[in-house]
Amino acid sequence: MITKEIASAFASFSVRGSITEAEQITAGLINATYLVKTDADEKYILQKINTFVFKDVEGLMNNIVGVTKHLNEKIKLAGGDEKREALSFIQSDSGKYYHIDSQGSAWRMYVYVDDAITYNKAESREVLMSAGVSFGRFMKLLADYPADTLSETIANFHNTPSRYKDFMDAVEKDTAGRRHQVEKEIAFITERQADTHRFTDLLAEGKLPLRVTHNDTKLNNVLFDKATNKSICVIDLDTIMPGLSLYDFGDSIRSGVNSAKEDETDLDKIYIDLELFEGYTDGYLSETAESLTDAEIENLAFSAKLMTFECGMRFLTDYLNGDVYFRTAYEGHNLVRARNQFRLIETMEQNMDKMQEIVMKYKEKYCAKN
């Protein structure tokens, strides 16, 4: 349905033709997203940016446009299809890559990638391996992009010591009166407090490089070609920031190799699927083995545990605070999610040696090949 708001926002961007259709896409949780079609037989994604979450629209869009232009150029020079293998944003009539409407709402638009699909759950090793290739290529192509020029769109997003402090504050305040229900889970977190600062310490010591990172590397943030089922490009670029490659790898594993859904209540069904872990690692290192440092590669397996730990800690923090951040479907949903992540961590700890062996296997394979 084409509302006046959508029609006005669309008209502010520099494209041929007039809008003929607008279909809301409900998969995203943050921004309002619409697939729009024109009488010039073109398709675009029009988004109303959530300025409660992303307050610095200028910085957000400078990040996204700078990175996508860099990707477009690299892909084109390599003989690829830059309009399909990376997102292409459209300028507004003001010359900026976003538009502020009369109500103060912020909008942006980019070219729709046709004949593409996404997955919420890996249907096979091959799917996750292909996702690993896409996120690995994303990292590799941006290896020479100056990370220090990017804005921090969400402060301390993957700063695990900061997340731990937020958790301890929530425990102390016990705003929702739920602490007595989760003493076992609190102990699980505090027993692993030393893990929280491993990466920030290595970064401060200069042993890990600051890179351009995606920071939300879920499987459904990769587009796959409908015909070949091969990954095409990485999407959902709002959290592009300076960060660590380990954040991206670890979050992909956390979300991609869990044998069960993120809110599965039967903990016996939850474990790390090592076949999927190997598939993603294979794909990722096929693109990055030569560009990552030894310290990064040596910490890939551990990053899966740490990003899962961080996510579980955030779920429990929100539960203690009264479920004010994550959208929940029922009372106790965040607690279910936290316990799910903690069980996944336990199976990672049991299999960490095997995970490390898999990482080194593909490091040797691709470093030797190159």
N, C-alpha and C positions, 0 to 999 in steps of 0.2 A: 504494500500500500504506500502510495506516494503522499506523504503529508506535506504541509507548507514548509515545515522545518527542514525536511529532507530535500525538497525541491530547491529551497533557497540555498542550503549548504552546497548542494551539487553545483548549482549555477555559479558559485564563487570560484570554481576550479577551471583551469584553462584546458578544456577538452572540446573536441568536435561533437556536435549533435546535442539533442535534448533528451532528458531522462524520460523513459517510457515505462519502466518497471522498477520496483524496489522491494526486495525480499529480505526480511530480517533473518540473520543467522544467529541462532541461540546458543551455539557451542561455547562461546567465550563467557567468562565470568566477570570481566572488568569493564570493557568498553561496549557500547551499543554498536553493532556491526550490521551493515546492509550490503547485499549484492545488488548493484544497480545496473540496468541495461539502458542503452541509448538507441535513438533512431538511426545512428551511424553504425549499428551492428557492433558495438563495443561494450565490454563489461568492465566494471570497476568495483572495488571494495571501498565503501564510504563508511568512515567510523567517527562516532562521537566519543571523544576522549574523556575518560573518567578523571576529571581534574581534582577530585577528592583524593585519589590515589597518586596521580601524577600532577603535582602542583606547578612544576616548572615546565610548561609546554614548550617553550623556546628551547630549553636545554634538551628535553626529550627528543624533539624533532631534529635538532642539530646532530645528536647522536645517531639517530636512525638514518637520516639522509646522508651523513658523511660516510657511514659504514656501507650503506647499500650502493652508493656511487662507487666506492672503492671495489666492492664485489662485482658490480656491473662491468667495470673497466677490466678487472683481472679475468673475468669469464670471457669477455669479448676477445681479449688478446689471446686467450687459449683456444679460440675457435668455438666456444660454446654459445648457447642461446641465453644472453644476459637478461632477456625479458621473461624467461621461464625458470632460470636457475637462481634467480635472486629477485626480490621485490623491487618494483619501480614506482616511486612516489611522484605525484603530480603537483605542480606548483599552483597556488591560488592566484587570483587576479592581483593580489598585493605583492607577488613575487616571493612570498614565503611558502613553505610546504605545509601550512595549516591555515585555517580560517577561523576567526572569532566572530560568531554571529551576534545579532542584536541583543540576545539574552545573555551574552557572555560565554556561551558554550563553544568549545574548541572542536574543530573537525579536521580530518585529513582524508586523503584518498590515494589509492594506488591501483595499479593495473591488476585485474583479476587473472589468476593463472588457471586456464581452462583445462578440462580433462584430467583433473587431479583429485585425489582422495586423501583422507587421513585415517589413522588407526588410533584407537584408544588403548588397545591391548595388542601385543605382538602375537600374530597368528602363527609365526614360525621363526626359526633361527634366521632365515634369510631376510625377513622383514626387519628384525632388529639389527642385523649386520648392515643392511642398507641404510638404516637410520644412523648407525655409527659412521658410515662413510660420509653422510651429509654433514653431521656435526663436526667430524674430523676435518673435512674440506673447509667448512666455515672457519674453523680455528686456524687452519694452515693459510688460507687466503688473507686472513687478517693479521698474520704474524708480524707484518711490517707496518701495521697501522699504529699510530702513536696513542696508546691507551690513556696517557695522561691528559689528552685533550678532551676526553669524554666527561660528561657530567655524571654525577651519582644520582640516578633517578629515584632510587629508594635507599635511604641511608642505612648502612650496616646490613644490607640484605643477606649476605652470606658471611657475616662476621660472627662466627660461632661463639667466641667469648662474650660478645655483646648479647647474643641470644640467650646464653647461659645466665647472664646477669638479669635479663628480663624475666627469665624463669624463676630465679631465686627471689626476685621482687614479688612475683605473683604468689609464690609459696608463703612468703612472709605476710603479705597483705590478706591473702585468702578471701578475696572480695566476694566470691560466690558461696563461701562456707563449705567448700568441697574437699579441703585438704585431707580430712580424716578418711576420705574414700580412696585416696591414692598414695598412701604412704609407701607402698611397695614400688610404685612407679617413680616416686620421688627418689627413693634409694637407688633405683636403677640408673637414674641420671647422675646423681651425685657421685656414685661409684666410678663413673667414667669422665669426671670433670677434667682430668688431665688431658684427655683426648681433644678437648675443645680448642686449645690454643696451639696445637701442633702446626697447623698451616700458617697462622698469623706469626708465629715465632720464626718459621723458616723464611717467610716473606721479609720480616724485619731484619733477619740475618743476611739477606741478599741471596739466599739459596733457591728461591722460587721467583721467577719473573712475573711482573705484572703484565697481563694481556687483556685484549678485548675479549670479553666473555658474554655469552648469551644469558646465562643465569636462570633459565627456565627450560631446560632441555628435555621436556617430556616428549614421548613418542608422538603425541598428536600435534606437536609443533614442527613436524616435518611433512611436506607434501610428497605424495607418491604418484607416479604416472599411472593412469588407469589401465593403459594398454600393456605396459611392461612390468608394472608393480615395482619399479625401481624408484628410489628417492630422487626428488627433483631439487627442492630447496628448503631452506629453514625459514620459518615464519614466526610471528608474534615476537617482535623485536623491542618491545617496550623496556625490557630489563637489561638491554645492552649497556654494559658499564665496564670500568676497569675492574679486573678481578683475576682469579686463578683458573688455569685450565682444569684443575682438579675439581673445582665447583661444578663445571659443566659435565665432566665425565661422571662424577659421583652421583649427580642428580639424575642423569640418564639411567644409570644402573638402579638407583633407588626406585624409580618409577617404572622401569622396563622389565626387570627380572624377578619381580615378586610373583610367586606362583599363584597368588590370589589377589582379589580386589583390595584396594587400599582400606576399605572398611569391612573386610571379612571378620566375622566375630569368632569363628572357629580357628583358634591359633594353631591347631594341628595341621591345618591346610596351608600354612604360611611357611615358605622357605625360599632361599635364593635358588633360582633355576640356573645351574652352572652352564648348561648348554646355551641358554640365552646370553649369559654373561660372556661366554666365549665368542658368540656370534658378534655381539656389539664390540668387544675388544678387538676382534679381528678387523672389522670394518673401520673402526676409529684409528687404529694404529697403521692401517694400510695408507692412511692419509697423513698421519702426524708423527710417525716414528722418527723421521729425520729432523723434524723441527722442534720437538719437545726435548727438554733437558733430561739428563739422567735422573735428577731429583724428582722431576715431575712424573716420569714413568715409574720410578720406584714407589711412588705414593698413590698410583692410580687405584690399586685394590683397596687401600685404606680409605681413599676418598669416598668410595661407595658406602662404607660404614659411617663415616663422619656426616655425609649429607643426609643419610637416613636418620642418624641420631639427631641432627639439627631439626629435621622435619618433625620427628616424633616429639621432640622437646617443645616445638612451637604449638603442636596440637594440644599438649598437656598444659602449656601456659595459657592457651585460650580457654581451655576447660576450667582452669582455676579462676580465670578472670570473668567467667560467665558467658563464654561463647560470643565474644564481641567482634571477632575478626573473620574467622572462617564461616562460610555458610554451612549450616547444619540442617539435617532432615528430621532429627528427633533428639530428645534429651539424651545426653551421654554419647552423642555421635563423635565428638572430638576425643573422648576417652577411648572409644573403640578404635579410632584411627591411631592414637598414640600407642596403644597396646599392640596393634598390628605392626607398626614400625619397630617397636622394641623386640618383638618376636623375630622380625626379619633380621635385625641386628644380631641377635643370638645365633642365627644360622650362618650369618656372615662370619662371625667370630669363630665358629666351628670349622668353617671352610676357607679361612683366610690364606692358609698355606697353598691350597689348590688355586685360589684366585690369583695369588702372586705368581705361581708357576705359569698360569695361562697368560698373564701379562708379559712375562719374560719370554715365553715361547714366541709371541707375535712381535715383540721388540726385535728378537734375533732374526726372525723371518724377514721382516721388512727393512731392517737396517742392512742385513746382508744382501737383500735384493737390490737395494739402492746404492 
